[in-house]
Amino acid sequence: MDRKRVVHTLDTPYSAVEWPHISQEDQDAILELLCHRLLSPLGAYRRSFITPSKGKRKRSKKARGSETPSNAAPASTVPPPPELAAHVDVGLSTISRTLQAMSGRETPNREEAEPKGCSRPYSVVFVARAGQSSAFHCHFPQMVALAAQSQPPDKAVRLVGLSKACEDRLSTALGIPRVSSIGLREDAPQAKGLVEYVREHVAPVEIAWLREAQGGRFLETKIDAVPTKIGVKKQRVS
């Protein structure tokens, strides 16, 4: 005869935050606007004027080498990068730190100009979800939702999760070996069309339990009693 016992569990309101649903057609359109229309000048600049890094070993050899001769030809003048470069962040660490800083700001009651010298907040965060473990990007929905609390509703940062394999295309567009996440800041030049399209087709990230917590209502602890089967007790062999 099966034996049962009652196991008590506590329910948690901190459920996982879902990524905004984006149709494949909209993802393709966003990727085209992002890579071809916006980021391609940055990649062209890097390929033309930035020497790819060859690692620490190459730099150490250069440091041990002889000094540059006095009659060596001067290096060619490198033009400044496109204005867009200051409005684009690449990489999980940089974007996560910026979202954390946005979350610490006060919720605006009206639109105000950013203080002088203050970095502009993000308008869109793009994440290539395919081809990598969810552990690398599972925190983005919650961080984006919290960061949006500090922005006016019409300018709330959007999260675009790209489900198709597009890292190679993003890398080519930016001229960087590996790209998995991109943060686009507010008022980025030449980005108005892309941002408007994203705001029209991608909903803001919602956290249900955050709204309940902000309501300030007392919620009783939920304790679930679950009957669980246990194995047959083994008899001792004398």
C-alpha positions in Angstrom: 0.0 0.0 0.0 1.3 3.4 -1.0 2.1 5.7 1.9 1.5 9.5 1.8 2.7 12.5 3.7 1.7 16.2 3.5 4.4 18.6 2.3 4.0 22.3 3.0 5.3 24.8 0.4 5.3 28.6 0.3 4.2 30.4 -2.9 6.3 33.3 -4.1 5.1 36.3 -5.9 8.5 36.8 -7.7 7.6 34.8 -10.7 9.7 34.9 -13.9 9.2 38.0 -16.1 8.3 37.1 -19.7 10.0 38.6 -22.7 7.8 40.7 -25.0 6.3 38.7 -27.8 7.6 39.9 -31.2 6.5 38.3 -34.4 9.2 36.9 -36.7 8.2 39.4 -39.4 8.7 42.3 -37.0 12.0 40.8 -35.8 13.2 40.7 -39.4 12.2 44.3 -40.0 13.9 45.5 -36.8 17.1 43.6 -37.6 17.2 45.2 -41.1 16.7 48.7 -39.7 19.2 48.1 -37.0 22.0 46.5 -39.1 21.7 48.0 -42.5 20.2 51.4 -41.8 21.8 52.3 -38.5 24.9 50.3 -37.4 26.7 49.8 -40.8 28.5 53.2 -40.7 30.1 52.2 -37.4 31.4 48.9 -38.9 32.7 50.7 -41.9 34.6 53.2 -39.7 36.2 50.4 -37.6 37.3 48.4 -40.6 38.8 51.5 -42.2 40.5 53.2 -39.3 40.7 50.9 -36.2 43.4 48.2 -36.1 42.0 44.9 -34.8 43.5 43.9 -31.5 45.9 40.9 -31.7 46.0 40.2 -28.0 48.4 40.8 -25.1 51.2 38.7 -26.6 51.4 41.0 -29.6 51.5 44.1 -27.4 54.2 42.7 -25.1 56.4 41.9 -28.1 56.0 45.4 -29.4 56.9 46.8 -25.9 60.1 44.8 -25.9 61.0 45.8 -29.4 63.3 48.7 -30.4 62.1 52.2 -30.3 60.5 53.8 -33.3 63.2 55.4 -35.6 63.1 59.1 -35.8 62.8 59.0 -39.5 59.7 56.8 -39.4 56.7 58.1 -41.3 54.1 59.7 -39.0 50.8 57.8 -38.6 48.0 59.0 -40.8 45.4 61.2 -39.2 42.3 59.2 -38.0 39.0 61.0 -38.3 36.7 61.1 -35.4 34.1 58.2 -35.1 30.5 58.8 -36.3 28.3 60.7 -33.8 26.3 57.5 -33.4 29.1 55.7 -31.6 28.6 57.7 -28.4 24.9 56.5 -28.3 25.5 52.8 -28.8 26.7 50.4 -26.0 27.7 46.8 -26.7 28.1 44.0 -24.2 26.2 42.5 -21.3 28.3 44.2 -18.5 28.0 47.7 -19.9 24.3 47.5 -20.6 23.5 45.8 -17.2 25.3 48.6 -15.4 23.4 51.3 -17.3 20.1 49.7 -16.6 21.0 49.4 -12.9 21.8 53.2 -12.9 18.5 53.9 -14.6 16.6 51.9 -12.0 18.0 54.1 -9.2 16.7 57.3 -10.7 13.5 58.9 -9.4 10.3 58.4 -11.4 9.7 61.6 -13.4 6.6 63.6 -12.9 7.2 65.6 -16.0 9.6 65.6 -18.8 12.8 67.4 -17.8 16.1 67.9 -19.5 18.9 65.6 -18.5 21.5 67.2 -16.3 24.6 68.3 -18.1 27.2 65.5 -18.3 24.6 62.8 -17.5 24.5 59.8 -19.8 21.2 59.5 -21.8 19.1 56.5 -20.8 18.3 53.7 -23.2 15.4 53.8 -25.6 15.9 50.2 -26.8 17.9 47.2 -25.7 18.5 44.5 -28.4 19.5 40.9 -27.3 20.4 38.0 -29.6 18.9 35.2 -27.6 19.6 32.3 -30.0 22.8 30.3 -29.7 23.6 31.1 -26.1 22.5 30.0 -22.7 19.5 31.8 -21.1 21.8 32.4 -18.0 23.5 35.2 -20.0 20.3 37.2 -20.7 17.5 36.0 -18.4 18.0 39.1 -16.2 17.2 41.6 -18.9 13.4 41.6 -18.8 13.3 42.4 -15.1 16.1 45.0 -15.3 14.5 46.7 -18.3 11.1 46.8 -16.6 12.6 48.4 -13.5 14.6 50.9 -15.6 11.4 51.9 -17.4 10.0 53.1 -14.1 12.3 56.2 -14.3 11.1 57.2 -17.7 7.9 58.8 -19.1 5.5 56.1 -20.3 5.8 57.2 -24.0 9.6 56.9 -23.8 9.8 53.7 -21.7 12.8 51.6 -22.7 11.8 48.6 -24.9 13.4 45.1 -24.9 13.8 43.4 -28.2 14.7 39.7 -28.0 15.9 38.4 -31.3 15.1 34.6 -31.5 16.9 33.9 -34.7 20.7 33.4 -35.1 21.9 36.9 -35.9 25.1 37.4 -33.9 27.2 37.2 -37.1 25.1 39.9 -38.8 25.4 42.2 -35.8 29.1 41.6 -35.6 29.6 42.4 -39.3 27.4 45.6 -38.9 29.5 46.8 -36.0 32.9 45.6 -37.0 33.3 43.7 -33.7 34.2 40.0 -33.4 31.3 39.1 -31.2 28.1 40.9 -30.4 25.2 39.5 -28.3 23.5 42.6 -26.9 23.2 46.3 -27.9 21.9 49.3 -26.0 20.6 52.3 -28.0 20.4 55.5 -26.1 17.7 58.2 -26.4 18.0 60.7 -29.2 20.6 58.7 -31.0 21.2 60.3 -34.5 19.6 58.6 -37.5 17.7 56.2 -35.1 14.3 57.9 -35.0 12.7 55.6 -37.5 14.0 52.4 -35.8 12.9 53.6 -32.3 9.4 54.6 -33.5 9.0 51.2 -35.2 10.0 49.4 -32.1 7.7 51.4 -29.9 4.8 50.7 -32.2 5.4 46.9 -32.5 7.0 46.0 -29.1 5.1 46.3 -25.8 6.9 47.5 -22.7 8.0 44.8 -20.2 5.4 44.2 -17.5 6.0 42.9 -14.0 2.7 41.9 -12.3 4.1 41.4 -8.8 5.8 44.9 -8.9 2.4 46.6 -9.3 1.1 44.6 -6.4 4.1 45.6 -4.2 3.7 49.3 -5.1 0.0 49.1 -4.0 1.1 48.8 -0.4 -1.6 46.2 0.4 -0.9 43.5 3.0 -0.9 40.0 1.4 -1.1 37.0 3.6 1.4 34.2 3.2 0.1 31.4 1.0 1.0 27.9 2.3 0.1 25.0 0.1 -0.4 21.6 1.6 0.5 19.0 -1.1 0.0 15.2 -0.5 3.1 13.4 -1.7 3.6 9.7 -2.1 6.6 8.1 -0.3 8.2 4.7 -0.9 7.5 1.5 1.0 9.5 1.3 4.2 12.2 -1.4 3.9 12.1 -4.2 6.4 15.3 -5.0 8.2 16.9 -8.3 7.5 17.8 -10.1 10.7 
